[in-house]
Amino acid sequence: MMKKLNPVALALAALASASPFAASAQSTSNELVVYCSVQEEWCREMATTFTRTTGIKVAMTRKSSGETYAQLKAEAANPKADVWWGGTGDPHLQAAEEGLTETYKSPRLSELQDWALRQAEQSKYRTVGIYAGALGYSYNEPMLKRKGIAAPKCWADLTKPEYKGEVQVADPNSSGTSYTMLATMVQLMGEEKGFAYMKALHRNINQYTKSGGAPARAAATGESMVGITFIHDAVAQAVGGAPVVSVAPCEGTGYEIGSMSIVKGAKNMANAKRWYDFALEASTQALAVNAKSYQVPSNKKAPVPKEAPKLSDVKLINYDFAKYGSSAERTRLLAKWDAEVKVLPK
């Protein structure tokens, strides 16, 4: 369900005038519409801080990556949003290829990690990396022990008969997290074996959710024994006290470059660029931990949360963002998953 966050009250004029962004505040509109594809707490933290810093009112709508991409495409003739912030990079790259987003070279590009810059270069500067996170899963330890099941360590473990009805994952059509998983399996195993794996896993799925973060919450509450998500989403649940254990699968795994794009034809273009620059600042990226978000930030000077999974400890595949973020490949894989996996009985 779409949730719209109320605009935050304007900051005092004295505070706004002290901001490094304030010089152009009087010459621009006073509004910004942002579509946000991370968890709502982080969306709200960003909107609040941007308004307090600039005096610009933010109307924020939270949806998953796949849903936001579909909405941008539907609204292309009359754009409603100015910025798409957060969510997996594959649909951002597809939106860039299809001309749904605007070229912008932020003066802060030189401050970014190489992987974030590559994202910008591959998209011809129509999107940029703002964080990174590895794909994996978490399991509810008390549930596992009650049922006497050995702790899973690999992707293959989740297809075992004892996990029937115990695994939750999002639908890759609506979720960037789950599309990353689909593309990961194809790259890790080859397309034939990758789809065979997805079919075997399907027998054990209890629900395909809309949001990629929902399975982590389901594992945390005991709604599902296992939730396939980005590892940082599972870490957030553990930090909150949930009895979950995170797993970086033994075979290897893919990862995301969470991205940001300016919408083509944005009605508040000047403010969109101000948001873009603001979001790439090290101090802004440090706000993530306030919202219990533990991704690896893209600004080299931004502190990495101590709880964040160490990517160097995860067996990452050489994920081909250019290929699997392309319109043709993403459309093809999703159609094949719909036709060959989703329709199967359990």
C-alpha positions in Angstrom: 0.0 0.0 0.0 1.4 3.4 -0.9 2.3 5.6 2.1 2.8 9.3 1.7 4.8 11.0 4.3 3.6 14.5 5.4 6.0 17.3 4.4 8.1 18.5 7.4 7.7 22.0 8.7 10.1 24.6 7.3 13.3 25.3 9.2 13.8 28.7 10.8 15.1 31.3 8.3 18.2 31.7 10.3 19.0 28.1 10.1 18.2 28.0 6.4 20.4 31.0 5.7 23.3 29.2 7.4 23.0 26.2 5.1 25.5 25.7 2.2 22.4 25.1 0.0 20.7 28.3 1.0 22.2 30.6 -1.6 19.9 29.5 -4.4 16.9 28.8 -2.1 15.1 32.0 -2.9 15.3 31.5 -6.7 13.8 28.0 -6.8 10.4 26.4 -6.0 9.8 25.3 -2.5 8.7 21.7 -3.2 10.2 18.4 -4.1 8.5 15.0 -4.9 10.6 12.0 -4.1 9.9 8.3 -4.7 11.7 6.3 -2.1 12.6 2.6 -2.4 14.3 1.9 1.0 12.5 1.3 4.3 10.2 4.0 5.4 12.3 5.0 8.4 15.2 6.0 6.2 12.9 7.8 3.7 11.5 9.9 6.6 15.0 10.6 8.0 16.2 11.9 4.6 13.1 14.0 4.0 13.2 15.6 7.5 16.9 16.4 7.2 16.6 17.8 3.7 13.8 20.1 4.7 15.5 21.2 7.8 18.7 22.0 5.8 17.1 23.7 2.8 13.6 24.8 3.7 12.3 22.8 0.8 9.1 20.8 1.5 9.4 17.1 0.6 6.5 14.9 -0.5 7.8 11.4 -0.1 6.1 8.2 -1.4 7.6 4.8 -0.4 7.4 1.8 -2.8 9.6 -1.1 -3.8 12.1 -0.7 -6.7 10.1 -2.7 -9.2 6.9 -0.9 -8.4 8.6 2.5 -8.6 10.1 1.7 -12.0 6.6 0.7 -13.2 5.1 3.9 -11.9 7.8 6.1 -13.6 7.1 4.3 -16.8 3.3 4.8 -16.5 3.8 8.5 -15.7 6.5 9.2 -18.4 4.2 11.5 -20.4 3.4 13.6 -17.3 6.0 13.0 -14.6 4.7 13.3 -11.0 8.0 12.7 -9.2 11.3 14.7 -9.3 13.7 12.1 -7.7 13.8 8.3 -7.4 16.0 7.7 -4.3 17.2 4.2 -3.2 16.4 0.7 -4.3 18.4 -1.8 -6.3 20.3 -0.5 -9.3 19.0 -2.8 -12.0 15.6 -1.1 -12.4 17.4 2.3 -12.2 19.6 1.2 -15.1 16.6 0.0 -17.1 14.9 3.4 -16.4 18.0 5.2 -17.6 18.2 3.1 -20.8 14.5 3.8 -21.6 15.0 7.6 -21.1 12.9 7.8 -18.0 15.6 9.6 -16.0 17.8 12.7 -16.5 21.5 13.1 -17.1 23.2 14.8 -14.2 26.9 15.0 -13.2 27.0 15.9 -9.5 30.1 17.9 -8.3 30.3 15.2 -5.6 31.1 12.3 -8.0 34.8 12.6 -7.2 34.0 11.7 -3.5 32.4 8.3 -4.4 33.6 4.7 -4.4 34.6 3.2 -7.7 31.6 0.9 -7.8 29.3 3.9 -7.4 31.0 5.8 -10.2 30.8 2.7 -12.5 27.0 2.8 -12.0 27.0 6.4 -13.1 29.2 5.8 -16.1 27.2 2.7 -17.3 24.0 4.8 -17.2 25.6 7.8 -19.0 25.1 9.7 -15.7 21.4 9.0 -15.5 21.8 7.2 -12.1 24.4 6.9 -9.5 25.3 4.4 -6.7 24.4 5.5 -3.1 25.0 2.3 -1.2 25.9 -1.4 -1.6 24.7 -4.6 0.0 25.1 -8.3 -0.4 22.2 -10.8 -1.0 21.7 -13.6 1.4 19.1 -14.8 3.9 18.3 -15.1 7.6 16.6 -17.8 9.6 14.7 -17.7 12.9 17.0 -19.7 15.2 14.4 -20.8 17.8 12.0 -22.1 15.1 14.9 -24.0 13.4 15.8 -25.7 16.7 12.2 -26.6 17.6 11.8 -28.4 14.3 15.3 -30.0 14.6 16.5 -28.8 11.2 20.2 -28.3 10.6 21.2 -24.6 10.2 21.4 -23.7 6.4 24.7 -22.4 5.1 24.1 -22.5 1.3 21.5 -21.7 -1.4 21.1 -25.4 -2.0 20.0 -26.0 1.6 16.8 -24.0 1.1 15.5 -26.5 -1.5 15.6 -29.4 0.9 12.2 -31.1 1.7 12.4 -30.0 5.4 12.1 -26.4 4.3 8.8 -26.9 2.5 6.6 -23.9 3.4 9.3 -22.4 5.5 10.9 -19.9 3.1 9.7 -16.4 2.1 11.0 -14.2 -0.7 9.7 -11.3 -2.7 8.3 -11.4 -6.2 11.0 -10.2 -8.7 8.5 -8.2 -10.7 7.9 -5.8 -7.8 11.1 -6.3 -5.8 14.5 -5.2 -6.8 15.9 -7.5 -4.1 14.3 -10.6 -5.6 15.2 -9.6 -9.1 18.8 -9.4 -7.9 18.4 -13.0 -6.6 17.0 -14.1 -10.0 19.9 -12.5 -11.9 22.3 -13.9 -9.3 21.2 -17.5 -9.8 21.5 -17.1 -13.6 25.1 -15.7 -13.3 26.1 -18.1 -10.5 24.8 -21.4 -12.0 24.1 -20.6 -15.6 20.6 -20.0 -16.9 19.3 -23.5 -17.2 20.6 -24.6 -13.7 19.6 -21.2 -12.3 16.0 -21.6 -13.3 16.0 -25.2 -12.2 17.1 -23.9 -8.8 14.3 -21.3 -8.7 11.8 -24.0 -9.6 13.0 -26.2 -6.8 13.0 -23.3 -4.3 9.4 -22.5 -5.4 8.1 -25.7 -3.8 9.3 -24.4 -0.4 8.1 -20.8 -0.7 5.2 -19.8 1.6 4.7 -16.4 0.1 6.0 -14.1 -2.6 5.9 -10.6 -1.0 5.8 -7.2 -2.8 8.7 -5.7 -0.8 12.2 -7.2 -0.7 12.6 -6.3 3.0 9.4 -8.1 4.1 10.9 -11.6 4.3 13.5 -10.3 6.8 10.7 -9.1 9.0 8.8 -12.3 8.6 11.8 -14.3 9.8 12.3 -11.9 12.7 8.7 -12.4 13.9 8.5 -16.1 13.2 6.0 -15.7 10.4 8.5 -17.6 8.3 11.5 -19.6 9.3 13.7 -18.3 6.5 13.6 -14.9 4.7 15.7 -14.2 1.6 16.8 -10.6 1.6 19.8 -8.4 1.5 21.9 -9.3 4.5 21.8 -5.7 5.9 18.0 -6.1 6.2 18.4 -9.2 8.3 21.1 -7.4 10.4 18.6 -4.6 11.1 16.2 -7.1 12.6 19.0 -8.7 14.7 20.0 -5.3 16.0 16.4 -4.8 17.0 16.5 -7.9 19.1 15.1 -10.5 16.8 16.5 -14.1 17.2 17.7 -14.3 13.6 21.0 -15.5 12.1 22.2 -14.0 8.8 23.8 -16.2 6.1 26.1 -15.3 3.2 25.5 -18.5 1.0 28.5 -20.8 0.6 28.2 -21.0 -3.2 28.6 -17.2 -3.6 26.1 -14.5 -4.0 25.2 -11.3 -5.8 24.9 -7.8 -4.5 23.1 -4.6 -5.2 24.3 -1.0 -5.8 21.4 1.0 -4.4 20.9 3.9 -6.7 19.4 7.4 -7.2 18.0 9.0 -10.3 16.4 12.3 -11.3 13.2 11.8 -13.2 13.1 13.0 -16.8 10.9 16.1 -17.1 10.9 16.7 -13.3 8.9 19.8 -12.5 11.2 20.8 -9.7 14.5 20.2 -11.5 16.7 22.6 -9.5 15.5 21.1 -6.2 16.0 17.6 -7.6 19.7 18.4 -8.2 20.0 19.9 -4.7 18.6 16.6 -3.3 21.0 14.6 -5.5 24.1 16.5 -4.2 22.8 16.4 -0.6 22.2 12.6 -0.8 25.8 12.0 -2.0 27.3 13.9 0.9 29.2 11.9 3.5 27.3 13.5 6.4 24.0 12.7 4.7 24.9 9.1 4.1 25.9 8.8 7.8 22.2 9.3 8.6 21.4 5.8 7.5 22.4 4.3 10.9 19.8 6.5 12.6 17.1 4.6 10.6 18.8 1.2 11.4 20.0 0.9 7.8 23.3 -0.9 7.6 24.3 -0.7 3.9 27.8 0.2 2.8 27.7 3.9 1.8 29.0 5.2 -1.5 30.8 8.3 -0.3 34.4 7.3 0.6 34.4 9.6 3.6 31.1 8.4 5.0 31.5 6.1 8.1 30.5 2.5 7.5 28.2 1.3 10.3 29.9 -1.2 12.6 26.9 -3.5 12.1 27.2 -3.4 8.3 28.1 -6.8 6.7 31.7 -6.8 5.6 31.6 -7.3 1.8 35.1 -8.5 1.9 33.9 -11.5 4.0 31.2 -12.4 1.5 31.9 -14.6 -1.6 30.6 -12.1 -4.2 30.1 -13.0 -7.8 31.2 -10.6 -10.5 27.7 -9.2 -11.0 27.1 -7.8 -14.5 25.1 -4.7 -13.7 25.2 -3.5 -17.3 23.7 -6.7 -18.7 21.2 -7.5 -16.0 20.1 -3.9 -15.6 19.4 -3.6 -19.4 15.8 -3.3 -20.5 15.9 -6.3 -22.8 17.5 -8.7 -20.3 15.5 -7.7 -17.3 12.2 -7.9 -19.2 13.2 -11.3 -20.6 14.2 -12.8 -17.3 11.1 -11.6 -15.5 8.8 -12.9 -18.3 10.6 -16.3 -18.1 10.2 -16.4 -14.3 6.5 -15.7 -14.6 6.0 -18.3 -17.3 8.2 -21.1 -15.8 8.4 -20.6 -12.0 5.5 -18.5 -10.6 2.8 -20.7 -12.3 4.1 -24.0 -10.9 2.1 -25.8 -8.2 3.7 -26.2 -4.8 
